[in-house]
Amino acid sequence: GFLDSIKLKFANNIDFDYLLLAVGCSSNSSKGSSDPSDWMPDNSSYYCEYLDKWLNIKSEFRLGIDSNEKNAIENYYQENSCQN
């Protein structure tokens, strides 16, 4: 179906390699498929860049954002003075 085609496009898209993040094994295990309301990188100086990448992926692949995720992103942007 439609969702499967989006997942396949995402999984096989080489045009967006700049969106991929190299993380250590323990970070990847703790993150899983969590959104920013459940998980953020340990390095708070990276929050703004991480959120920008997260939102770029959501936008490119037309993925929805629930209210918890939206609120968390807005709070992190405000707390860290991210440029929007």
C-alpha positions in Angstrom: 0.0 0.0 0.0 0.9 3.7 0.2 2.6 3.5 3.5 4.7 0.6 2.3 5.8 2.5 -0.7 6.8 5.5 1.5 8.8 3.2 3.8 10.5 1.6 0.8 11.3 5.0 -0.7 12.8 6.1 2.7 14.8 3.0 3.2 16.3 3.1 -0.3 16.7 6.8 -0.8 20.3 7.7 -1.5 19.5 11.3 -2.2 19.1 12.1 1.4 22.3 10.6 2.9 22.9 14.0 4.6 19.9 13.3 6.8 21.4 10.0 8.1 23.1 10.2 11.4 26.0 8.1 12.6 25.4 7.1 16.2 26.9 4.6 18.6 25.3 1.3 19.2 23.9 2.2 22.7 22.3 5.5 21.3 20.7 3.6 18.4 19.3 1.0 20.8 17.9 3.5 23.2 16.4 5.6 20.4 14.7 2.8 18.5 11.8 4.4 16.6 11.2 7.1 19.2 10.3 10.6 18.2 11.6 13.8 19.9 8.9 13.6 22.6 10.5 10.3 23.8 14.2 10.5 22.9 16.8 13.2 22.1 20.6 12.8 21.7 22.7 13.1 24.8 24.5 16.1 23.3 22.2 19.0 23.8 24.3 21.3 21.6 23.2 19.1 18.7 19.4 19.4 19.5 18.7 22.1 16.9 20.5 20.3 14.1 18.8 17.0 15.1 15.4 18.6 15.1 16.0 20.3 11.7 16.9 16.9 10.2 13.9 15.3 11.9 11.5 17.8 10.4 13.2 17.6 6.9 12.6 13.9 6.9 9.0 14.3 8.1 8.4 16.9 5.4 10.1 15.1 2.5 8.2 11.9 3.1 5.0 13.5 4.2 4.9 11.9 7.6 2.5 13.1 10.2 3.4 14.7 13.6 1.2 14.0 16.6 0.5 16.6 19.3 3.1 15.2 21.8 5.8 15.2 19.1 4.8 18.8 18.0 4.9 20.1 21.5 8.2 18.5 22.3 9.8 19.9 19.1 8.4 23.4 19.8 9.7 23.3 23.4 13.2 22.1 22.3 13.3 24.9 19.7 12.4 27.5 22.2 14.6 26.2 25.1 17.6 26.0 22.8 17.0 29.2 20.8 17.0 27.2 17.5 16.5 29.2 14.3 13.3 28.2 12.7 
